[in-house]
Amino acid sequence: MPASEAKRVGVIGAGMVGVCTASWLQRDGHSVFLVEMGQPGHGASFGNAGCFNGSSVTPMSMPGVIRNVPRWLFDPVGPLSLRWSYLPAITPWLLRFVRAGTPEKVRAQARALRPLVGPTLEALKPLITAAGAEDLVHRLGHLYAYRSAESLKKDRLAWELRRENGVEIDQFDADELRQLEPALSRDYVRGVLVRENGHTSNPLKLVKRLLEHFLQSGGEIVRARAHGFRLEGRRIAAIQSDAGDLPADAVVACAGAYSKPLSAALGDRVPLETERGYHLMISDPESMPRIPTADADGKFVAMPMETGLRFAGTVELAGLAAAPDWRRARILLAQGRKMLPGLAASHPEERISVWMGHRPSLPDRCRCSVRHGPHRTSSTLLATVMSG
Ligand SMILES: Cc1cc2nc3c(=O)[nH]c(=O)nc-3n(C[C@H](O)[C@H](O)[C@H](O)COP(=O)(O)OP(=O)(O)OC[C@H]3O[C@@H](n4cnc5c(N)ncnc54)[C@H](O)[C@@H]3O)c2cc1C
């Protein structure tokens, strides 16, 4: 890029998304600084499942999902929970969520998502190589294990959407599944493997390694909370933060589930909610899957990590402020023991750790607003881009 086009860009949030965004902008020749109010990599990027699933084109709101909601909500070990006191606040989002789940809309969403998430690993590769983080990223695929042929059949539309968008899969019967992943319980009788997917065996270490490289390459990090923007006319002039005004020609908000007030500061009403999720880890586990494996019925994953076995999943609708409900994490342990019968029936507490984090979530999984100078358009980004 000609030096005259290089900008000073502020990226708000030093999670996985912010650090990758900042690194790519830096590689494009811009002068880039991150703004982070906490510890880099300690938001959702600390405890996520670590999956790089380019195949994830199926929205959360699928036709028929609403029929399952009452059953899930009243099942204490179900994959979805709602704090009833939060219902009035989340009702508008839930209505949009339900409206997004028609067959035509989910097809359109899947088509929009594939070009965005499909090339995840390819987009990450140059950053991983430059940061010397190859040891943290693996491409072993992602296995979905089913307890019956009927439950696989119920997921027909999700697999159709993936196939229609170029995702290749291998299907396994009970015997083949056992050979592929011997640690799994014999209760699973069908398996679907998506070979193209990858994962990181240490999400926090990966963010730290990428950040280190960004800083060594001339990037900066400001430890402050961003709370607004100073505009000159219609152009961004600075990020307003509790460390003062941070001059910038352009800004990318990568604040994850906390991005809503930042967009609102520029007049964009993004329907962003948090889907709270939990993980539970066992260090030195007696048994661990080789390949990242999802229990397709229970809607949780078992991840082989450097630091142990991580079970992650569940959706809790309770907003950003409510305290964690650690019973949700403990449910993952009970379910995980059923998934991997080689695990001990009990573990000393010092080998167990639990975590709760905030997924940023849009009702149709792919709507957000992008603002380029005076032009505004709808797009499938999870970042709000504001450029002067
Ligand atoms: C249980 C669980 C499992 C998940 N598993 C996966 C998975 O396997 N694969 C996947 O792709 N996704 C997964 N996710 C989604 C996950 O949210 C994303 O993958 C990813 O970690 C999000 O990164 P991020 O950088 O957008 O957000 P975060 O990691 O949350 O980073 C946002 C950062 O912005 C900072 N920040 C916020 N507001 C401000 C402000 N005003 N000023 C300055 N700094 C601010 C925060 O401190 C934080 O560090 C999972 C989420 C959960 C909860």
The ligand as an SDF file (V2000), in Angstrom:
LIG
                    3D

 53 58  0  0  0  0  0  0  0  0999 V2000
  -18.1270  -21.7770   26.1470 C   0  0  0  0  0  0  0  0  0  0  0  0
  -17.7280  -21.1200   24.8620 C   0  0  0  0  0  0  0  0  0  0  0  0
  -17.1530  -21.8660   23.8530 C   0  0  0  0  0  0  0  0  0  0  0  0
  -16.8070  -21.2760   22.6350 C   0  0  0  0  0  0  0  0  0  0  0  0
  -16.2140  -22.0450   21.6950 N   0  0  0  0  0  0  0  0  0  0  0  0
  -15.8610  -21.5060   20.5130 C   0  0  0  0  0  0  0  0  0  0  0  0
  -15.1820  -22.2680   19.5370 C   0  0  0  0  0  0  0  0  0  0  0  0
  -14.8590  -23.4200   19.7440 O   0  0  0  0  0  0  0  0  0  0  0  0
  -14.8700  -21.6730   18.3580 N   0  0  0  0  0  0  0  0  0  0  0  0
  -15.1950  -20.3640   18.0990 C   0  0  0  0  0  0  0  0  0  0  0  0
  -14.9030  -19.8730   17.0140 O   0  0  0  0  0  0  0  0  0  0  0  0
  -15.8410  -19.6190   19.0280 N   0  0  0  0  0  0  0  0  0  0  0  0
  -16.1500  -20.1320   20.2250 C   0  0  0  0  0  0  0  0  0  0  0  0
  -16.7400  -19.3700   21.1760 N   0  0  0  0  0  0  0  0  0  0  0  0
  -17.0660  -17.9900   20.8680 C   0  0  0  0  0  0  0  0  0  0  0  0
  -15.9470  -17.0480   21.3330 C   0  0  0  0  0  0  0  0  0  0  0  0
  -16.6130  -16.0130   21.8640 O   0  0  0  0  0  0  0  0  0  0  0  0
  -15.0310  -16.6530   20.1730 C   0  0  0  0  0  0  0  0  0  0  0  0
  -14.4700  -17.6930   19.6200 O   0  0  0  0  0  0  0  0  0  0  0  0
  -13.8350  -15.7560   20.4910 C   0  0  0  0  0  0  0  0  0  0  0  0
  -13.1430  -16.1640   21.6270 O   0  0  0  0  0  0  0  0  0  0  0  0
  -14.3110  -14.3700   20.6430 C   0  0  0  0  0  0  0  0  0  0  0  0
  -13.1720  -13.5770   20.6010 O   0  0  0  0  0  0  0  0  0  0  0  0
  -13.3210  -12.0270   20.7030 P   0  0  0  0  0  0  0  0  0  0  0  0
  -11.9550  -11.4830   20.5450 O   0  0  0  0  0  0  0  0  0  0  0  0
  -14.4060  -11.5470   19.7980 O   0  0  0  0  0  0  0  0  0  0  0  0
  -13.9160  -11.7730   22.1710 O   0  0  0  0  0  0  0  0  0  0  0  0
  -13.1940  -11.7690   23.5850 P   0  0  0  0  0  0  0  0  0  0  0  0
  -12.1870  -12.8340   23.7200 O   0  0  0  0  0  0  0  0  0  0  0  0
  -14.3030  -11.7380   24.5950 O   0  0  0  0  0  0  0  0  0  0  0  0
  -12.4120  -10.4110   23.5770 O   0  0  0  0  0  0  0  0  0  0  0  0
  -13.0210   -9.1520   23.7080 C   0  0  0  0  0  0  0  0  0  0  0  0
  -12.0350   -8.2760   24.4530 C   0  0  0  0  0  0  0  0  0  0  0  0
  -12.5160   -6.9460   24.4190 O   0  0  0  0  0  0  0  0  0  0  0  0
  -12.2330   -6.3380   25.6570 C   0  0  0  0  0  0  0  0  0  0  0  0
  -13.1650   -5.2250   25.7970 N   0  0  0  0  0  0  0  0  0  0  0  0
  -14.5270   -5.2880   25.8490 C   0  0  0  0  0  0  0  0  0  0  0  0
  -15.0420   -4.0440   25.9300 N   0  0  0  0  0  0  0  0  0  0  0  0
  -13.9960   -3.1960   25.9060 C   0  0  0  0  0  0  0  0  0  0  0  0
  -13.8950   -1.7660   25.9690 C   0  0  0  0  0  0  0  0  0  0  0  0
  -14.9890   -0.9920   26.0330 N   0  0  0  0  0  0  0  0  0  0  0  0
  -12.6660   -1.1990   25.9540 N   0  0  0  0  0  0  0  0  0  0  0  0
  -11.5290   -1.9780   25.8740 C   0  0  0  0  0  0  0  0  0  0  0  0
  -11.5710   -3.3370   25.8240 N   0  0  0  0  0  0  0  0  0  0  0  0
  -12.8030   -3.9220   25.8330 C   0  0  0  0  0  0  0  0  0  0  0  0
  -12.4590   -7.4640   26.6780 C   0  0  0  0  0  0  0  0  0  0  0  0
  -11.7700   -7.1950   27.8990 O   0  0  0  0  0  0  0  0  0  0  0  0
  -11.8970   -8.6620   25.9230 C   0  0  0  0  0  0  0  0  0  0  0  0
  -10.5370   -8.8960   26.2150 O   0  0  0  0  0  0  0  0  0  0  0  0
  -17.0660  -19.9040   22.4230 C   0  0  0  0  0  0  0  0  0  0  0  0
  -17.6140  -19.1300   23.4530 C   0  0  0  0  0  0  0  0  0  0  0  0
  -17.9280  -19.7160   24.6600 C   0  0  0  0  0  0  0  0  0  0  0  0
  -18.4900  -18.8610   25.7480 C   0  0  0  0  0  0  0  0  0  0  0  0
  1  2  1  0
  2  3  1  0
  2 52  2  0
  3  4  2  0
  4  5  1  0
  4 50  1  0
  5  6  2  0
  6  7  1  0
  6 13  1  0
  7  8  2  0
  7  9  1  0
  9 10  1  0
 10 11  2  0
 10 12  1  0
 12 13  2  0
 13 14  1  0
 14 15  1  0
 14 50  1  0
 15 16  1  0
 16 17  1  0
 16 18  1  0
 18 19  1  0
 18 20  1  0
 20 21  1  0
 20 22  1  0
 22 23  1  0
 23 24  1  0
 24 25  2  0
 24 26  1  0
 24 27  1  0
 27 28  1  0
 28 29  2  0
 28 30  1  0
 28 31  1  0
 31 32  1  0
 32 33  1  0
 33 34  1  0
 33 48  1  0
 34 35  1  0
 35 36  1  0
 35 46  1  0
 36 37  1  0
 36 45  1  0
 37 38  2  0
 38 39  1  0
 39 40  1  0
 39 45  2  0
 40 41  1  0
 40 42  2  0
 42 43  1  0
 43 44  2  0
 44 45  1  0
 46 47  1  0
 46 48  1  0
 48 49  1  0
 50 51  2  0
 51 52  1  0
 52 53  1  0
M  END
$$$$
